[in-house]
């Protein structure tokens, strides 16, 4: 049986899969940041939910990308999450390399 990492590596050999994966990279990076911040704070999803005044499944959806009813989290939600884990929310625009 393949590990998730092995499966991902094999799947990314397919150019179509790789292109779709690259489109989602910013979202994956956001979810990774959320998880890292929560773990660094030593908190569970339930503790974050309590601090934010919501339920644990909402935090699970936020950290995993929304589930079947996927939608982008609002800045207010991200700010609440940041506050709950003892962080500040920073949003920035990064220049892309433009080929001419």
LOVOVEX-503914 format. One record per residue (C-alpha): residue number from 1; x, y, z. Coordinates in Angstrom, 2 decimals. Layout:
! residues N
  resi        X        Y        Z
   NUM        X        Y        Z
...
This chain:
! residues 100
  resi        X        Y        Z
     1     0.00     0.00     0.00
     2     1.25     3.47    -0.91
     3     1.68     6.24     1.60
     4    -0.05     9.53     0.85
     5     3.30    11.09    -0.02
     6     4.14     8.26    -2.46
     7     0.71     8.51    -4.07
     8     1.04    12.28    -4.48
     9     4.48    11.92    -6.04
    10     3.18     9.38    -8.57
    11     0.05    11.42    -9.33
    12     2.08    14.57    -9.99
    13     3.84    12.88   -12.90
    14     0.58    13.38   -14.80
    15     0.74    16.90   -16.33
    16    -3.02    17.48   -15.93
    17    -2.95    16.48   -12.26
    18     0.12    18.62   -11.68
    19    -1.52    21.67   -13.30
    20    -4.62    21.35   -11.08
    21    -2.43    20.76    -8.02
    22    -0.47    23.94    -8.76
    23    -3.72    25.94    -9.05
    24    -4.63    24.85    -5.51
    25    -1.20    25.45    -4.00
    26    -2.10    28.79    -2.32
    27    -5.04    27.11    -0.56
    28    -2.87    24.21     0.58
    29    -0.38    26.73     1.95
    30    -3.13    28.49     3.93
    31    -4.37    25.23     5.46
    32    -0.80    24.29     6.33
    33    -0.31    27.65     8.07
    34    -3.50    27.17    10.08
    35    -2.39    23.73    11.26
    36     1.12    24.88    12.11
    37    -0.21    27.81    14.14
    38    -2.64    25.61    16.08
    39     0.01    23.00    16.82
    40     2.52    25.66    17.85
    41    -0.10    27.02    20.25
    42    -0.61    23.50    21.62
    43    -4.37    23.67    21.09
    44    -6.97    21.20    19.85
    45    -9.66    21.98    17.31
    46   -12.19    21.91    20.16
    47   -10.20    24.53    22.09
    48    -9.97    26.76    19.02
    49   -13.72    26.36    18.44
    50   -14.46    27.37    22.01
    51   -12.24    30.45    21.72
    52   -13.92    31.42    18.45
    53   -17.45    30.76    19.70
    54   -18.13    28.02    17.16
    55   -18.22    24.22    16.95
    56   -15.34    21.79    16.41
    57   -16.60    20.61    12.96
    58   -16.39    24.21    11.72
    59   -12.71    24.32    12.67
    60   -12.11    20.94    11.02
    61   -13.71    22.25     7.80
    62   -11.69    25.45     7.98
    63    -8.42    23.54     8.40
    64    -9.22    21.05     5.66
    65   -10.55    23.33     2.98
    66   -14.27    23.39     3.57
    67   -15.47    19.88     2.83
    68   -18.32    19.29     0.40
    69   -19.74    22.80     0.88
    70   -16.43    24.42     0.06
    71   -16.18    28.15     0.34
    72   -13.37    30.53     1.10
    73   -13.16    31.67     4.72
    74   -13.79    35.35     5.33
    75   -11.06    37.65     6.57
    76   -13.06    38.01     9.79
    77   -12.99    34.23    10.30
    78    -9.26    34.06     9.61
    79    -8.72    36.96    12.02
    80   -10.71    35.14    14.75
    81    -8.70    31.97    14.14
    82    -5.44    33.91    14.35
    83    -6.55    35.51    17.59
    84    -7.55    32.11    19.00
    85    -4.06    30.70    18.37
    86    -2.29    33.83    19.60
    87    -1.22    35.13    16.21
    88    -1.76    38.19    14.05
    89    -3.28    37.78    10.60
    90    -1.08    39.07     7.79
    91    -2.24    39.15     4.20
    92     0.10    40.12     1.41
    93     0.28    40.14    -2.34
    94     3.40    38.62    -3.85
    95     4.63    39.49    -7.32
    96     4.63    36.74    -9.90
    97     7.36    36.25   -12.43
    98     5.79    37.45   -15.67
    99     7.04    35.99   -18.92
   100     6.87    38.34   -21.87
